[in-house]
Amino acid sequence: MYAGYVFVCDKQSLNDCIREKLLACSRDAMMSVEEVEEDSVVFLLTTDSNTLIGPFTATGSRKTGLQPGAWEEVTDEHDASENIRVKWENLHELKNPEGKFPFLKDIKTCRLTQLQTQEMLDSLEKAPLFNMKQSHRSSARR
């Protein structure tokens, strides 16, 4: 089984997350990125569009030389050391994931159980591919 995590963003920061290949746990559910091991499964929840995107794969942890984050200018929101670098092959998006995964409505921690991780992987595998170009156009209209 895989170690899994849900990180949170909004539509506005989604493109930055994808472009920089960096994700951060929300401040409300903050955890130490030291917990995230290389090859852990990571999902991204966009709160304002209620969409789960993934799977991403963590490419490092602080123990293995995790690169510092991209959000230095937003120090009141995220500490740069609390971002993780990720990679991916095929991203999928699941709309309204809170219906299937009610715990997403009020995330208390970014860490998932092994069962939650596997269920999310299974659901995303059946979901449509994430359209990065569409995401970029939506935020460019702002």
C-alpha positions as CSV (number, residue, x, y, z in Angstrom):
1,M,0.0,0.0,0.0
2,Y,1.0,3.6,-0.5
3,A,1.4,6.5,1.8
4,G,-1.0,9.2,0.6
5,Y,-1.7,12.9,1.2
6,V,-4.2,15.5,0.1
7,F,-2.9,19.0,-0.4
8,V,-5.2,22.0,-1.0
9,C,-5.2,24.9,-3.4
10,D,-7.7,27.2,-5.2
11,K,-8.2,27.8,-8.9
12,Q,-5.9,30.8,-8.7
13,S,-3.0,28.9,-7.3
14,L,-3.6,25.7,-9.3
15,N,-1.6,26.9,-12.3
16,D,1.3,27.9,-10.0
17,C,1.2,24.4,-8.4
18,I,1.3,22.7,-11.7
19,R,3.8,25.0,-13.4
20,E,6.2,24.8,-10.4
21,K,5.5,21.2,-9.6
22,L,5.1,22.1,-6.0
23,L,2.2,21.5,-3.7
24,A,1.6,22.6,-0.1
25,C,-0.6,21.3,2.7
26,S,-3.2,23.9,3.8
27,R,-2.3,25.9,6.8
28,D,-5.4,24.6,8.7
29,A,-4.3,21.0,8.2
30,M,-0.6,21.7,8.4
31,M,1.8,18.9,8.8
32,S,5.5,18.6,8.5
33,V,6.7,17.7,5.0
34,E,9.3,15.6,6.8
35,E,6.5,13.0,7.0
36,V,6.2,12.9,3.2
37,E,8.5,10.2,1.8
38,E,9.8,10.0,-1.7
39,D,7.3,8.2,-4.0
40,S,4.3,9.0,-1.7
41,V,1.0,9.5,-3.5
42,V,-0.3,13.1,-3.4
43,F,-3.7,14.4,-4.4
44,L,-4.6,18.1,-4.9
45,L,-8.0,19.3,-3.9
46,T,-9.1,22.6,-5.4
47,T,-11.5,24.0,-2.9
48,D,-13.3,26.6,-4.9
49,S,-14.1,24.2,-7.9
50,N,-14.5,21.2,-5.6
51,T,-12.2,19.0,-7.8
52,L,-9.7,16.3,-6.8
53,I,-6.7,16.1,-9.1
54,G,-4.1,13.4,-9.2
55,P,-2.3,11.2,-8.6
56,F,1.0,13.1,-8.2
57,T,4.1,11.4,-6.9
58,A,6.4,13.1,-4.3
59,T,9.9,13.3,-5.7
60,G,11.6,13.9,-2.5
61,S,11.2,14.7,1.2
62,R,13.3,17.0,3.4
63,K,15.4,13.9,4.3
64,T,16.2,13.2,0.6
65,G,16.9,16.8,-0.4
66,L,13.4,18.2,-0.9
67,Q,13.6,21.4,-2.9
68,P,12.4,24.6,-1.1
69,G,9.0,25.9,-2.0
70,A,7.8,28.4,-4.5
71,W,5.7,30.6,-2.3
72,E,8.2,32.7,-0.5
73,E,6.1,35.8,-1.2
74,V,3.1,34.3,0.6
75,T,4.9,33.8,3.9
76,D,1.7,34.4,5.9
77,E,0.1,31.4,4.1
78,H,2.8,28.8,3.6
79,D,6.3,28.4,4.8
80,A,8.5,27.6,1.8
81,S,9.8,24.6,3.6
82,E,6.3,23.2,3.8
83,N,6.0,22.5,0.0
84,I,6.8,19.3,-1.7
85,R,8.0,18.8,-5.2
86,V,6.0,16.4,-7.3
87,K,5.9,14.6,-10.7
88,W,3.1,12.9,-12.6
89,E,2.2,11.0,-15.7
90,N,-1.5,11.1,-16.3
91,L,-3.5,13.4,-14.0
92,H,-7.2,12.8,-13.6
93,E,-9.9,15.0,-12.1
94,L,-12.8,14.0,-10.0
95,K,-15.6,16.6,-9.7
96,N,-17.4,16.8,-6.3
97,P,-15.2,14.3,-4.5
98,E,-16.7,15.2,-1.2
99,G,-19.7,13.1,-2.1
100,K,-17.5,10.0,-2.4
101,F,-15.0,11.1,0.3
102,P,-17.0,13.0,3.0
103,F,-13.8,13.6,5.1
104,L,-12.7,16.1,2.4
105,K,-15.4,18.5,3.6
106,D,-13.4,19.2,6.7
107,I,-9.8,18.1,6.3
108,K,-8.1,17.8,9.7
109,T,-4.9,16.4,8.3
110,C,-3.2,16.1,4.9
111,R,-2.2,12.5,5.6
112,L,-4.6,9.8,4.3
113,T,-5.0,6.2,5.6
114,Q,-3.9,3.5,3.2
115,L,-7.5,2.6,2.5
116,Q,-8.4,6.3,1.7
117,T,-5.3,6.5,-0.6
118,Q,-6.3,3.3,-2.5
119,E,-9.9,4.4,-2.8
120,M,-8.9,7.7,-4.2
121,L,-6.5,6.1,-6.7
122,D,-9.2,3.7,-7.8
123,S,-11.8,6.6,-8.3
124,L,-9.3,8.8,-10.1
125,E,-8.3,6.0,-12.5
126,K,-12.0,5.9,-13.7
127,A,-12.3,9.7,-13.8
128,P,-11.6,11.9,-16.9
129,L,-8.1,13.2,-17.6
130,F,-7.3,16.6,-16.2
131,N,-7.1,19.2,-18.9
132,M,-4.3,21.5,-18.0
133,K,-5.0,23.8,-21.0
134,Q,-8.6,24.3,-19.8
135,S,-7.4,25.1,-16.3
136,H,-4.9,27.6,-17.6
137,R,-7.6,29.4,-19.7
138,S,-10.0,29.7,-16.7
139,S,-7.4,31.4,-14.5
140,A,-6.2,33.6,-17.4
141,R,-9.7,35.1,-17.7
142,R,-9.4,36.6,-14.2
